[in-house]
C-alpha cells in the first residue's frame, strides 16, 4: 500500500489537462491515481511522476462501465487506503453539424462527460467524506454557459456538469467536502489536434477572431499546465470556504461577452 498524507484520483489522466493536473498535484506531494480508459497513456504519466520523485499509480478505468466504476473504491482502498481529492476530467469532444446529430451521438457524449462523472463521484463519495479535506474538482468548459455552433451535445454535457457542481456542493457541504469546477476556454491539448498534427489554433479564422481580433484578450490558447495551476487551490487543504464555484480559465474570453 502506498503511504501518503493526501491521495487524488484524476480521470482522463493519460494526456492533456488530466495529465497536467496529475503532474501538478504530485509536485505538491499528493499521491496521484492516474485513471484513464487508455491505460498505457496513464501508466506513462504515472511513470514520469515517479521518475520525478512523486507518488503515482495508473488505473485502467472506463467511467461509462458500471462494473469498473463500482470497483474503484475497493481498488483505491487496497492500494492507497484513502481518497481526498477527485478530479473529474475525463471527457470527449462532440463537434458535429446539427443535421448529423443523432441520439446515439448525444448519448455517448452525455454518458462520458456527465453521467460518468456523476457515477464516479457517487462511487467514491464515502471516501471523500471520510477525508478531513475532501475536494472535488470538475473540469467543465466555457461551452457549459456559452452557446456555440455544432456543439449541442458537448455544450449540454458541460452545462450539466456546471450545475452538477453547484448542486453537489450543497449536498456535501455538511460533510465538509468542497466541490468546484474549472471552465477552460481554448486549450492546446491532443483533443484540439487534427489528424495531420495541426490544431484549430493554427487556422486563419482563429488568428483573425481570437488573436488579432482580441476576442481572447491574452491573444492565445492556454497550455494545459496553466489550467492545472488553476486547479491547485481548489484541490488544496488551504481552500476551506470556496465551494460551488465555476472558474473560467479562458484568457479573458468570457469577459468580452
C-alpha positions as CSV (number, residue, x, y, z in Angstrom):
1,X,0.0,0.0,0.0
2,X,1.2,3.5,-0.9
3,X,1.7,5.7,2.1
4,X,0.7,9.4,1.6
5,X,-0.9,12.2,3.5
6,X,-3.3,13.0,0.6
7,X,-4.4,11.0,-2.3
8,X,-6.0,12.2,-5.6
9,X,-7.9,10.4,-8.3
10,X,-7.6,12.1,-11.7
11,X,-9.7,10.8,-14.6
12,X,-8.7,11.3,-18.2
13,X,-5.1,11.5,-16.9
14,X,-3.4,10.0,-20.0
15,X,-2.9,13.3,-21.7
16,X,-3.9,16.9,-21.9
17,X,-5.4,18.7,-18.9
18,X,-5.7,15.5,-16.9
19,X,-2.1,14.6,-17.3
20,X,-1.1,18.2,-16.4
21,X,-3.3,18.2,-13.3
22,X,-1.8,14.9,-12.2
23,X,1.7,16.1,-12.6
24,X,1.0,19.4,-10.8
25,X,-0.7,17.7,-7.8
26,X,2.2,15.3,-7.5
27,X,4.6,18.2,-7.2
28,X,2.8,19.2,-4.1
29,X,3.4,15.8,-2.5
30,X,0.0,14.4,-3.3
31,X,-0.1,10.7,-4.3
32,X,-2.0,10.5,-7.6
33,X,-4.1,7.8,-9.2
34,X,-3.9,8.4,-12.9
35,X,-7.1,6.9,-14.3
36,X,-7.9,6.6,-18.0
37,X,-9.5,4.2,-20.5
38,X,-6.1,4.4,-22.3
39,X,-4.1,2.6,-19.6
40,X,-0.8,2.8,-21.5
41,X,-1.0,6.6,-21.5
42,X,-2.0,6.7,-17.9
43,X,0.9,4.4,-17.0
44,X,3.3,6.7,-18.9
45,X,2.1,9.7,-16.9
46,X,2.4,7.8,-13.6
47,X,5.8,6.6,-14.5
48,X,7.0,10.1,-15.3
49,X,5.7,11.3,-12.0
50,X,7.5,8.5,-10.1
51,X,10.7,9.3,-12.1
52,X,10.5,12.9,-10.9
53,X,10.2,11.7,-7.3
54,X,6.5,11.7,-6.9
55,X,4.0,9.0,-6.0
56,X,1.6,7.8,-8.7
57,X,-0.1,4.7,-10.0
58,X,-2.1,4.1,-13.1
59,X,-5.7,2.8,-13.1
60,X,-7.4,1.4,-16.1
61,X,-10.9,2.9,-15.9
62,X,-13.8,3.4,-18.3
63,X,-16.1,5.7,-16.4
64,X,-19.1,4.5,-18.5
65,X,-18.6,1.0,-17.4
66,X,-20.7,0.3,-14.3
67,X,-18.7,-2.6,-13.1
68,X,-15.4,-0.8,-13.3
69,X,-16.8,2.3,-11.5
70,X,-18.3,0.1,-8.8
71,X,-14.9,-1.4,-8.2
72,X,-13.0,1.8,-7.9
73,X,-13.4,2.3,-4.2
74,X,-12.1,-1.2,-3.5
75,X,-9.1,-0.6,-5.7
76,X,-8.2,2.7,-4.1
77,X,-8.6,1.4,-0.6
78,X,-6.4,-1.6,-1.3
79,X,-3.7,0.5,-2.9
80,X,-3.8,3.7,-1.0
81,X,-6.2,3.3,2.0
82,X,-7.9,6.7,1.4
83,X,-9.0,9.3,-1.1
84,X,-9.0,13.0,-0.5
85,X,-9.4,14.6,-4.0
86,X,-11.4,13.6,-7.1
87,X,-10.8,15.4,-10.4
88,X,-13.5,14.6,-12.9
89,X,-11.6,15.4,-16.1
90,X,-12.4,12.5,-18.5
91,X,-14.3,13.7,-21.5
92,X,-14.8,13.6,-25.2
93,X,-15.4,16.2,-27.8
94,X,-18.6,16.3,-29.8
95,X,-18.5,18.9,-32.5
96,X,-21.0,17.9,-35.2
97,X,-23.3,19.7,-37.6
98,X,-26.9,19.8,-36.3
99,X,-28.0,17.9,-39.4
100,X,-25.9,15.0,-38.4
101,X,-26.8,14.9,-34.7
102,X,-28.5,11.7,-33.7
103,X,-29.5,10.2,-30.3
104,X,-26.5,7.8,-30.3
105,X,-24.1,10.7,-30.5
106,X,-25.9,12.6,-27.8
107,X,-26.0,9.5,-25.5
108,X,-22.3,8.9,-26.0
109,X,-21.2,12.5,-25.2
110,X,-23.6,12.7,-22.2
111,X,-22.5,9.3,-20.9
112,X,-18.8,10.2,-20.8
113,X,-18.9,13.9,-20.0
114,X,-21.8,14.0,-17.5
115,X,-23.1,10.6,-16.4
116,X,-19.7,9.1,-16.0
117,X,-18.6,12.0,-13.7
118,X,-21.8,11.7,-11.6
119,X,-21.5,7.9,-11.3
120,X,-17.8,8.0,-10.3
121,X,-18.5,10.7,-7.7
122,X,-21.2,8.7,-6.1
123,X,-19.0,5.6,-6.1
124,X,-16.2,7.3,-4.1
125,X,-18.3,9.7,-2.1
126,X,-17.9,8.0,1.2
127,X,-14.1,8.0,1.0
128,X,-14.1,11.8,0.3
129,X,-16.4,12.3,3.3
130,X,-14.0,10.3,5.5
131,X,-11.2,12.6,4.5
132,X,-10.5,15.6,6.7
133,X,-10.3,17.7,3.5
134,X,-12.4,16.1,0.8
135,X,-12.3,18.0,-2.5
136,X,-14.0,17.5,-5.9
137,X,-13.0,19.4,-9.0
138,X,-14.9,19.0,-12.2
139,X,-13.4,20.1,-15.5
140,X,-16.2,21.7,-17.4
141,X,-15.9,24.2,-20.2
142,X,-16.9,27.7,-21.1
143,X,-19.3,26.0,-23.5
144,X,-21.2,25.0,-20.4
145,X,-22.6,28.5,-20.2
146,X,-21.9,30.0,-23.7
147,X,-23.5,28.8,-26.9
148,X,-21.5,27.7,-29.9
149,X,-22.4,26.2,-33.3
150,X,-22.0,22.5,-33.8
151,X,-21.8,21.8,-30.1
152,X,-25.2,20.8,-29.0
153,X,-24.3,17.6,-27.2
154,X,-21.0,18.8,-25.8
155,X,-22.4,22.1,-24.6
156,X,-25.3,20.3,-22.9
157,X,-22.9,17.9,-21.2
158,X,-20.7,20.7,-19.9
159,X,-23.7,22.8,-18.8
160,X,-24.9,19.8,-16.9
161,X,-21.5,19.4,-15.3
162,X,-21.6,23.0,-14.2
163,X,-25.0,22.6,-12.5
164,X,-23.9,19.2,-11.1
165,X,-21.1,21.0,-9.4
166,X,-23.4,23.6,-7.8
167,X,-25.9,21.0,-6.6
168,X,-23.3,18.6,-5.3
169,X,-21.6,21.5,-3.4
170,X,-24.8,22.0,-1.5
171,X,-25.4,18.3,-0.9
172,X,-21.9,17.7,0.5
173,X,-21.4,20.9,2.4
174,X,-22.4,19.3,5.8
175,X,-19.7,16.7,5.2
176,X,-17.1,19.4,4.6
177,X,-16.4,18.2,1.0
178,X,-15.9,21.2,-1.2
179,X,-16.9,21.0,-4.8
180,X,-15.9,23.4,-7.6
181,X,-15.3,23.4,-11.3
182,X,-12.9,24.9,-13.9
183,X,-14.3,26.0,-17.2
184,X,-11.4,26.1,-19.7
185,X,-11.7,28.0,-22.9
186,X,-9.3,27.2,-25.8
187,X,-6.6,24.9,-24.6
188,X,-3.8,23.4,-26.6
189,X,-4.3,19.6,-25.9
190,X,-4.5,16.5,-28.1
191,X,-8.3,16.9,-28.3
192,X,-7.7,20.1,-30.3
193,X,-5.4,18.5,-32.8
194,X,-6.4,17.4,-36.3
195,X,-5.2,14.2,-38.0
196,X,-2.2,15.9,-39.5
197,X,-1.0,17.2,-36.1
198,X,-2.1,20.8,-36.6
199,X,-4.6,22.5,-34.4
200,X,-7.5,24.8,-34.8
201,X,-5.2,27.4,-33.3
202,X,-3.2,27.3,-36.5
203,X,-6.1,28.3,-38.7
204,X,-6.7,31.8,-40.2
205,X,-10.1,32.1,-38.5
206,X,-8.7,31.5,-35.1
207,X,-5.9,34.1,-35.6
208,X,-8.3,36.6,-37.2
209,X,-11.0,36.4,-34.5
210,X,-9.3,35.4,-31.3
211,X,-5.7,36.6,-31.6
212,X,-5.7,39.6,-33.9
213,X,-9.3,40.4,-33.2
214,X,-8.7,40.2,-29.5
215,X,-11.7,38.0,-28.6
216,X,-9.2,36.3,-26.3
217,X,-7.7,39.3,-24.5
218,X,-4.5,37.4,-23.9
219,X,-4.4,36.5,-27.6
220,X,-3.5,32.8,-27.3
221,X,-4.9,29.5,-26.2
222,X,-4.0,28.2,-22.8
223,X,-1.4,25.5,-22.1
224,X,-2.7,22.5,-20.2
225,X,-0.2,23.4,-17.4
226,X,-1.9,26.7,-16.9
227,X,-5.3,25.0,-16.3
228,X,-3.5,22.7,-13.9
229,X,-2.2,25.7,-11.9
230,X,-5.7,27.0,-11.5
231,X,-6.8,23.6,-10.2
232,X,-4.3,23.6,-7.3
233,X,-6.1,25.9,-4.9
234,X,-9.5,24.2,-5.4
235,X,-7.9,20.9,-4.6
236,X,-5.8,22.0,-1.6
237,X,-6.5,21.9,2.1
238,X,-5.8,25.7,2.0
239,X,-9.2,26.1,0.4
240,X,-11.6,25.9,3.3
241,X,-14.5,28.2,2.2
242,X,-14.8,28.2,-1.6
243,X,-17.4,25.7,-2.9
244,X,-20.0,25.6,-5.6
245,X,-17.9,27.9,-7.9
246,X,-17.0,27.7,-11.5
247,X,-13.8,29.5,-12.6
248,X,-13.3,30.3,-16.3
249,X,-9.7,29.7,-17.4
250,X,-10.0,31.3,-20.8
251,X,-7.5,34.2,-21.1
252,X,-10.3,36.6,-20.6
253,X,-12.6,35.3,-23.4
254,X,-15.8,35.4,-21.4
255,X,-15.0,38.9,-20.3
256,X,-15.6,40.1,-23.8
257,X,-19.2,39.0,-24.0
